[in-house]
C-alpha cells in the first residue's frame, strides 16, 4: 500500500507488517521500519515538537535533513497515519 504524506513517502508491506520509507522531503532513501521503530521516531518527535529550531534527521547514516517546526509537525501527522496501518 503506497503512502504519500506531506513529508514522507513509502510503502506499507502488510505481509511483513513493516513500512518501507522511500522519501523524506525531496530526498530519496530506503529504510524499513517495524512498528517499534516507527513508534520510537513518533514519540521522539512528538515530545520535541515545541522546539523552535525544529529537528535534524539523518538518512542512510550520512545525510542530514533539517525539519522546521512545521515540517516536524507534518512528519508526526504522516507517522500517525502509518501507525494506523500496523496490525
Secondary structure as a PSIPRED ss2 file (coil, helix, strand):
# PSIPRED VFORMAT (PSIPRED V4.0)

   1 X C   1.000  0.000  0.000
   2 X E   0.000  0.000  1.000
   3 X E   0.000  0.000  1.000
   4 X E   0.000  0.000  1.000
   5 X C   1.000  0.000  0.000
   6 X C   1.000  0.000  0.000
   7 X C   1.000  0.000  0.000
   8 X E   0.000  0.000  1.000
   9 X E   0.000  0.000  1.000
  10 X E   0.000  0.000  1.000
  11 X E   0.000  0.000  1.000
  12 X E   0.000  0.000  1.000
  13 X E   0.000  0.000  1.000
  14 X C   1.000  0.000  0.000
  15 X C   1.000  0.000  0.000
  16 X C   1.000  0.000  0.000
  17 X C   1.000  0.000  0.000
  18 X E   0.000  0.000  1.000
  19 X E   0.000  0.000  1.000
  20 X E   0.000  0.000  1.000
  21 X E   0.000  0.000  1.000
  22 X E   0.000  0.000  1.000
  23 X E   0.000  0.000  1.000
  24 X E   0.000  0.000  1.000
  25 X C   1.000  0.000  0.000
  26 X C   1.000  0.000  0.000
  27 X E   0.000  0.000  1.000
  28 X E   0.000  0.000  1.000
  29 X E   0.000  0.000  1.000
  30 X E   0.000  0.000  1.000
  31 X E   0.000  0.000  1.000
  32 X E   0.000  0.000  1.000
  33 X E   0.000  0.000  1.000
  34 X C   1.000  0.000  0.000
  35 X H   0.000  1.000  0.000
  36 X H   0.000  1.000  0.000
  37 X H   0.000  1.000  0.000
  38 X H   0.000  1.000  0.000
  39 X H   0.000  1.000  0.000
  40 X H   0.000  1.000  0.000
  41 X H   0.000  1.000  0.000
  42 X H   0.000  1.000  0.000
  43 X H   0.000  1.000  0.000
  44 X H   0.000  1.000  0.000
  45 X H   0.000  1.000  0.000
  46 X H   0.000  1.000  0.000
  47 X H   0.000  1.000  0.000
  48 X C   1.000  0.000  0.000
  49 X C   1.000  0.000  0.000
  50 X C   1.000  0.000  0.000
  51 X C   1.000  0.000  0.000
  52 X C   1.000  0.000  0.000
  53 X C   1.000  0.000  0.000
  54 X C   1.000  0.000  0.000
  55 X E   0.000  0.000  1.000
  56 X E   0.000  0.000  1.000
  57 X E   0.000  0.000  1.000
  58 X E   0.000  0.000  1.000
  59 X E   0.000  0.000  1.000
  60 X C   1.000  0.000  0.000
  61 X C   1.000  0.000  0.000
  62 X C   1.000  0.000  0.000
  63 X E   0.000  0.000  1.000
  64 X E   0.000  0.000  1.000
  65 X E   0.000  0.000  1.000
  66 X E   0.000  0.000  1.000
  67 X E   0.000  0.000  1.000
  68 X C   1.000  0.000  0.000
  69 X H   0.000  1.000  0.000
  70 X H   0.000  1.000  0.000
  71 X H   0.000  1.000  0.000
  72 X H   0.000  1.000  0.000
  73 X H   0.000  1.000  0.000
  74 X H   0.000  1.000  0.000
  75 X H   0.000  1.000  0.000
  76 X H   0.000  1.000  0.000
  77 X H   0.000  1.000  0.000
  78 X H   0.000  1.000  0.000
  79 X H   0.000  1.000  0.000
  80 X H   0.000  1.000  0.000
  81 X H   0.000  1.000  0.000
  82 X H   0.000  1.000  0.000
  83 X H   0.000  1.000  0.000
  84 X C   1.000  0.000  0.000
  85 X C   1.000  0.000  0.000
  86 X C   1.000  0.000  0.000
  87 X C   1.000  0.000  0.000
